[in-house]
Amino acid sequence: MTEKTQFEIDYFNANGVYPIIEHGGVDLTEEQVAEATIMTNKFNAKQYLKKTDWYVTRKAETGQDIPDDVLQKRTEARQTASS
């Protein structure tokens, strides 16, 4: 196993996976890695929204409030998903 660079460690801490920096022996550019990071963040944001949609349905059907932390994270996820 090769030693991880600080970039790889930071990427792992932010995304939970290591970036793919080699594919078929071809190094990805920093721009490609940055683009993949953006795409991953958008995907994760959309997944969070899907996972918490039931709160919105419950609110519409029963009037029960959505927890403040969920509302805040959903707001952040919508911003990330649409950026």
RANOR-V314198 format. One record per residue. N is the residue number from 1. RES is the residue in one small letter. PSI is psi in whole degrees, 0 to 359 (* if undefined). D_CENTER is the distance of its C-alpha to the mean C-alpha in Angstrom with 1 decimal. Layout:
N_RES_PSI_D_CENTER, N_RES_PSI_D_CENTER
This chain:
1_m_134_26.5, 2_t_154_25.9, 3_e_138_25.0, 4_k_143_21.5, 5_t_165_21.3, 6_q_322_19.9, 7_f_314_17.3, 8_e_320_16.2, 9_i_314_16.4, 10_d_318_14.3, 11_y_316_11.6, 12_f_316_11.9, 13_n_327_11.8, 14_a_329_8.6, 15_n_349_6.7, 16_g_1_9.4, 17_v_157_11.0, 18_y_147_13.5, 19_p_152_13.4, 20_i_112_16.0, 21_i_355_18.6, 22_e_140_21.5, 23_h_114_22.1, 24_g_29_25.7, 25_g_4_26.9, 26_v_124_25.4, 27_d_137_23.3, 28_l_148_20.4, 29_t_164_20.7, 30_e_323_18.6, 31_e_320_17.9, 32_q_320_16.7, 33_v_318_14.4, 34_a_318_13.1, 35_e_319_12.7, 36_a_323_10.9, 37_t_316_8.4, 38_i_315_8.1, 39_m_319_8.0, 40_t_317_5.3, 41_n_319_3.0, 42_k_317_5.5, 43_f_313_5.7, 44_n_322_3.2, 45_a_316_4.9, 46_k_322_7.9, 47_q_319_8.1, 48_y_317_8.3, 49_l_316_10.9, 50_k_317_12.7, 51_k_331_12.9, 52_t_7_14.4, 53_d_331_16.5, 54_w_331_19.5, 55_y_319_19.8, 56_v_318_20.5, 57_t_315_22.9, 58_r_318_24.6, 59_k_316_25.1, 60_a_322_26.7, 61_e_325_28.9, 62_t_345_30.0, 63_g_1_29.3, 64_q_132_27.5, 65_d_152_25.2, 66_i_132_21.5, 67_p_143_20.7, 68_d_320_20.0, 69_d_324_16.9, 70_v_317_15.4, 71_l_316_16.6, 72_q_314_15.1, 73_k_325_11.6, 74_r_321_12.1, 75_t_313_13.5, 76_e_319_10.6, 77_a_320_8.2, 78_r_320_11.2, 79_q_315_11.5, 80_t_316_8.2, 81_a_331_8.7, 82_s_0_12.3, 83_s_*_12.3
